[in-house]
Amino acid sequence: MLVAWLSSALLGAFIGWITNVMTIRLIFRPRRPWRVGPVVIQGVIPRRRREIAESLARTVTQELLSAEALFSAVDTPENRRALVAGLRQELGRRLAALPAFPFKAAVVERIQDLAEREVLRYLETLSRDPEWPRRVLARVPLERLIVERIEAFDLVEFERVIVRLSHRELRQIEWLGGILGFVVGLFLPFVQWVLSLGH
């Protein structure tokens, strides 16, 4: 009786463990669809890649990275100064290409100062408009860009990244299958014995 219980428990542990190992692998594989008669077999992620990408992009753009959050991260005094400095430098470079004329350096500097002041004033005005970030981002297909980037990501590399990041948790799932299988295997001979008493 002890041998039956132990062998049943070990068999249950193996079945539980191998089932979870295979289930984890089938999340990613097979990468290309296999046809077995009318049935198509393909890993969950390769098969639903587009849906996953769209859902992730929607979550990122609507929940995690709103237009306001993106602009508050980008629209800082430092970035404004860098933008204006770059504009001033580009303007100076282009104006320097003009033919020489009296007071050219003073005129160029005056134009640069004026452009800098006007751009800063315009940016300040825009930053007070709460709808400005939404209007700008409405022209940027952020959600579509995220979907395209996810779809372009190599499935083999994606699997490696997921497995590397969640290696410990995936191993725990595999072992948990073995433990649960062991427990079921322990009780199965007992259940069979109880059922045999009724006959």
QUIPE-V133294 format. One record per residue. N is the residue number from 0. RES is the residue in one small letter. SS is DSSP state (helix for helix, strand for strand, loop for the rest). D_LAST is the distance of its C-alpha to the last C-alpha in Angstrom with 2 decimals. Layout:
{{N RES SS D_LAST} {N RES SS D_LAST}}
This chain:
{{0 m loop 18.83} {1 l helix 22.15} {2 v helix 23.26} {3 a helix 20.20} {4 w helix 20.86} {5 l helix 24.56} {6 s helix 24.46} {7 s helix 22.18} {8 a helix 24.65} {9 l helix 27.65} {10 l helix 26.44} {11 g helix 25.77} {12 a helix 29.24} {13 f helix 30.88} {14 i helix 29.36} {15 g helix 30.34} {16 w helix 33.78} {17 i helix 34.60} {18 t helix 33.47} {19 n helix 35.91} {20 v helix 38.62} {21 m helix 38.40} {22 t helix 38.35} {23 i helix 41.50} {24 r helix 43.18} {25 l helix 42.36} {26 i helix 44.31} {27 f helix 47.43} {28 r loop 46.49} {29 p loop 47.02} {30 r loop 50.46} {31 r loop 51.29} {32 p loop 49.00} {33 w strand 46.89} {34 r strand 46.12} {35 v strand 42.92} {36 g loop 43.39} {37 p loop 43.68} {38 v strand 42.17} {39 v strand 44.62} {40 i strand 43.52} {41 q loop 45.85} {42 g loop 45.74} {43 v helix 45.77} {44 i helix 49.20} {45 p helix 50.98} {46 r helix 49.58} {47 r loop 50.41} {48 r helix 53.48} {49 r helix 55.87} {50 e helix 53.72} {51 i helix 53.25} {52 a helix 57.00} {53 e helix 57.96} {54 s helix 55.63} {55 l helix 56.89} {56 a helix 60.50} {57 r helix 60.07} {58 t helix 58.59} {59 v helix 61.41} {60 t helix 64.19} {61 q helix 62.95} {62 e helix 61.26} {63 l helix 62.34} {64 l loop 65.85} {65 s loop 67.62} {66 a helix 71.19} {67 e helix 72.46} {68 a helix 70.62} {69 l helix 71.87} {70 f helix 75.43} {71 s helix 75.48} {72 a helix 74.53} {73 v helix 77.17} {74 d loop 79.92} {75 t loop 81.20} {76 p helix 84.82} {77 e helix 84.58} {78 n helix 83.34} {79 r helix 86.04} {80 r helix 88.69} {81 a helix 87.39} {82 l helix 87.43} {83 v helix 90.96} {84 a helix 92.14} {85 g helix 90.79} {86 l helix 92.47} {87 r helix 95.71} {88 q helix 95.67} {89 e helix 95.00} {90 l helix 97.68} {91 g helix 100.14} {92 r helix 99.39} {93 r helix 100.01} {94 l helix 103.10} {95 a helix 104.52} {96 a loop 104.72} {97 l loop 107.27} {98 p loop 110.91} {99 a loop 112.92} {100 f loop 114.74} {101 p loop 116.43} {102 f loop 114.10} {103 k helix 111.06} {104 a helix 109.19} {105 a helix 109.76} {106 v helix 108.68} {107 v helix 105.49} {108 e helix 104.63} {109 r helix 105.34} {110 i helix 103.06} {111 q helix 100.30} {112 d helix 100.71} {113 l helix 100.66} {114 a helix 97.56} {115 e helix 95.79} {116 r helix 96.67} {117 e helix 95.64} {118 v helix 92.32} {119 l helix 91.46} {120 r helix 92.46} {121 y helix 90.37} {122 l helix 87.30} {123 e helix 87.80} {124 t helix 88.02} {125 l helix 84.88} {126 s helix 82.93} {127 r loop 83.67} {128 d loop 82.17} {129 p loop 78.44} {130 e loop 77.79} {131 w helix 79.55} {132 p helix 76.53} {133 r helix 74.49} {134 r helix 77.37} {135 v helix 77.78} {136 l helix 74.09} {137 a helix 73.79} {138 r loop 75.92} {139 v loop 73.75} {140 p loop 70.53} {141 l helix 68.60} {142 e helix 65.17} {143 r helix 65.93} {144 l helix 67.28} {145 i helix 64.10} {146 v helix 61.95} {147 e helix 64.21} {148 r helix 64.09} {149 i helix 60.28} {150 e helix 60.00} {151 a helix 62.56} {152 f loop 60.63} {153 d loop 59.21} {154 l helix 55.39} {155 v helix 55.20} {156 e helix 57.38} {157 f helix 55.45} {158 e helix 52.18} {159 r helix 53.98} {160 v helix 55.31} {161 i helix 51.96} {162 v helix 50.18} {163 r helix 53.07} {164 l helix 53.16} {165 s loop 49.43} {166 h helix 48.51} {167 r helix 47.09} {168 e helix 44.99} {169 l helix 43.63} {170 r helix 42.66} {171 q helix 40.90} {172 i helix 38.90} {173 e helix 37.94} {174 w helix 36.94} {175 l helix 35.07} {176 g helix 32.92} {177 g helix 32.24} {178 i helix 31.47} {179 l helix 29.10} {180 g helix 27.38} {181 f helix 27.15} {182 v helix 25.58} {183 v helix 22.98} {184 g helix 22.37} {185 l helix 21.97} {186 f helix 19.29} {187 l helix 17.31} {188 p helix 15.74} {189 f helix 15.00} {190 v helix 13.29} {191 q helix 11.25} {192 w helix 10.43} {193 v helix 9.60} {194 l helix 7.29} {195 s helix 5.50} {196 l helix 5.52} {197 g loop 3.82} {198 h loop 0.00}}
